[in-house]
């Protein structure tokens, strides 16, 4: 075989080994994985915003939707924590409603979100108030 083919095969084997080591590291260090994926989401958000500008539309709709998804995700994390377990058992906090809003946000387009933004803000404020009131500090 020629030197070029051997070099390509060797580079491919080294690349596969490095990727395997990186994936093993990410499996054992979840915080690093979260940091990487949030970076990908940020890059996607920026690219989507640029795409909207080329189409002549505003990118703030995509930014708002992404920010709300993140905020409701954090609200879901807090509601799922042990501090809120008792409040959920007593039905003082509706974790099912938070889950449903997250599902709705995932299937909502940026344009639909901007139309219904006041409803989502009211839901977020009410759920946040319930969590602050009923969850143990």
WOGI-V261075 format. One line per field, one symbol per residue. burial: 1 if it has 16 or more other ideal C-beta (glycine too) atoms within 10 Angstrom, else 0. Layout:
burial->???
This chain:
burial->00000000000000000000000001000000000000000000100110010000001011111101100100110110000100110000101001001000100101001000000100110011011001100
